[in-house]
């Protein structure tokens, strides 16, 4: 039976090119990249080539790219690193109310440690309210963290406008979690004037366990890890050459404009199909990234519908995979009712999806409504 995987915001299928290159390095060029012999030098060359590739994808210099184990490490590095380094200058940290758990929970921990952490509100479409954000910025603000694309609803933040507001009122650093935007929209860290950007491989058909962090030349922070000379001591430890190379292989396959047009077609088709089902309400706004659609299916708990769809070989999620079933604070911040949040589902596409996947999803939700709640169309 056909599998319809529509949970690509949680993770993606690894491309064949990425898998093949990672396997090749694991089995042929497996030397430690820090070793001075030829096996190590070959592995190091793959890493430096990958650094160039990821840098080019963001139009930045390779020297500003550092590899990590993923976006959770990258985000933690920025929040805790900046907080520690600049604590004498100030202690106010601003994050949006809809950040990924790796930022949101880090901010909560910093608040417990005594930092002045505030959460910038969003409107009903999940967009940061710029006027309210501006009111939160004081001279002692040291960091503002706002994601580019929300992982649950696809809402797109005006990063360039946010950066202008922040820089006009403070000397705070700006961090942008671009995990859900990478490979789907162009990233422009230097043009935006942001100081840190986090991206992850497994969201773009690369392997799990590797990510990258862009750090501007002027940014100062305390490293999260210690114990080696690798990556200029910013992120020490033996580099995962196979994963890093696999990451770059996936990035080399980016075709942002072509893929976006294709996904827009899938998105429109999905909205049309789902709109025909009584009981389906859309939570994503019309200007959201078309790769993500958030809906609520009235009267059916998210987990119940998820498991029913699984019996139909259709795979989606209820919110962020990192939330592990917890109620979405993202939808709550958007003003969506608890009842609708309890019934929320996230559908997320990749270039590998087809209209047949959407047909399976639509049919599955319709059958689920009939079977689970006895609701007729």
LOFIDREN-137795 format. One record per residue (C-alpha): residue in one letter; x, y, z. Coordinates in steps of 0.2 Angstrom, whole numbers, plus 5000, padded with zeros to 4 digits. Layout:
// LOFIDREN-137795
AXYZ;...
END
This chain:
// LOFIDREN-137795
X500050005000;X500650184996;X501350285010;X500850465010;X502150555021;X501550735025;X502650775040;X504050855032;X504250995045;X504650855057;X505950775046;X506250735028;X506750585018;X508650585015;X509050614996;X509950474987;X511450594983;X511650645002;X511450465008;X512750394995;X514050534999;X513850505018;X514050315015;X515650345004;X516450445018;X516050325031;X516750185022;X518150265012;X518750425019;X518450395037;X520050475044;X519850605058;X519750775050;X521050845062;X522350705058;X523850765048;X523950615037;X523150595020;X521550505026;X521250655038;X521650785025;X520350705013;X519050705026;X519450885030;X519250935012;X517450865012;X517050975027;X517851135020;X516951105003;X515251085013;X515651245023;X515851335006;X514251255000;X513151305015;X513951485015;X513551504997;X511751455000;X511651605012;X512751725002;X513951735016;X515851695019;X516351515023;X517251575038;X515651625046;X514851455045;X515051325060;X514451155060;X513451085075;X512450935079;X510851015073;X509751175076;X509451135095;X511251145098;X511451305087;X509951385096;X510551345113;X512351405109;X511651575104;X510451605118;X511551545132;X513151605124;X512551785122;X511751785139;X513351735147;X514551845137;X513452005138;X512751985156;X513752145162;X513052245148;X511252195151;X510052055154;X508552085143;X508151945131;X506751955119;X506051805109;X504451785100;X502951695108;X502951565094;X504751505094;X505251325092;X505451235109;X507351245107;X507251435108;X505751445119;X506251325132;X508051395132;X507251575135;X506251495149;X507751425157;X508651595156;X507151675164;X507351545179;X509151595180;X508751785183;X508751855166;X507451975160;X506651875147;X505051935138;X504051865124;X503551975109;X501651945105;X500951895088;X499351935080;X498051815074;X499051765059;X500551725069;X501551875064;X502551975077;X501752135081;X503052265077;X502352405087;X502352295103;X504052225099;X504752405098;X504052435116;X504952295123;X506752355117;X507752445130;X509552495131;X509952335142;X509252225128;X510652105123;X509751975111;X508151965101;X507751795093;X506351785080;X506151635068;X505951665050;X504551535047;X503551455060;X503651265061;X501851245065;X500851365055;X502151425041;X501951605046;X503351715039;X504051845050;X504652015043;X506451985048;X507152135039;X505952255047;X506252175064;X508152195062;X507952385058;X506852405074;X508052315085;X509652395078;X508852575079;X508452555098;X509852455104;X511552365102;X510652195104;X511152045094;X509851965082;X509651785081;X508551705067;X508051515068;X507851485049;X507651295050;X505951295042;X506451425029;X508051345023;X507951275006;X506251355003;X506551535004;X508151635001;X509151675017;X509951845018;X510851865034;X512052005029;X510652105020;X509452075035;X510852135047;X510651985058;X512051915069;X511551725070;X510651605059;X510251425063;X509851295049;X509751105050;X510150965038;X508650845041;X507350965036;X508150985019;X508350805014;X510050785023;X510550675037;X509950695055;X511250745068;X512050895059;X511651075057;X512551245054;X512651405063;X513051575054;X513951695065;X514251875060;X516051945062;X515552055076;X514551935086;X515251895103;X514651745114;X515351615126;X515551445117;X514351305123;X515651175122;X517551155127;X518851025123;X519651045106;X520451165093;X519151125079;X518151265071;X519151395080;X518551335097;X516851395093;X516151225091;X517551095097;X517450915095;X517850795080;X516750845065;X515550725059;X516250725041;X514950605033;X513450695040;X514250865035;X514550805018;X512850735016;X512150895022;X513050985008;X512550864995;X510750895000;X511051084999;X511851064982;X510151004976;X509151154981;X508051224967;X507051354978;X506051434965;X505551284955;X505051184971;X504151334978;X503051344963;X502651154963;X502251164982;X501051314979;X500151194967;X500051064980;X499551184993;X498151254983;X497551084979;X497551034997;X496651185003;X495251144990;X495150964995;X495151005013;X493951155012;X492551035005;X492550935021;X491350995034;X492251015051;X493951075044;X494551245050;X496151325043;X497351395056;X498751445044;X498551615036;X498451645017;X500151725017;X501051575026;X502351475018;X501451355007;X502551205013;X501451205029;X499551205032;X498851195050;X497051145052;X495851095066;X494650955063;X493150995074;X492750865088;X494150755085;X495650755096;X497350775086;X498050615093;X496450515089;X496450575071;X498350555069;X498150365074;X496650345062;X497650425048;X499150305052;X497950155048;X497750235031;X499650255029;X499450445030;X500750525041;X500550705048;X500850785065;X499850885078;X501151015081;X503051025083;X503850855084;X504850915099;X503250955108;X502850765110;X501050795111;X500950945122;X499651075118;X500251205106;X500851375114;X501051435096;X499251425092;X498751485110;X499851645106;X498851665090;X497151675100;X496551505094;X495351425107;X495851275117;X494551165109;X495251205092;X497051175098;X496551005104;X496050965087;X497451045077;X498450955064;X499951005054;X500250955036;X501950985028;X502550955011;X504150915002;X504650904984;X504350724984;X502450734988;X501150724975;X499250754973;X498950574977;X499650604994;X498350744997;X496950634990;X497450505003;X497450635017;X495850715012;X494950545011;X495750495027;X495150645036;X493350625029;X493350445034;X494050485051;X492650615054;X491350485049;X492150345059;X492650435074;X491350565076;X489950505065;X489950675056;X489250675038;X489850785025;
END
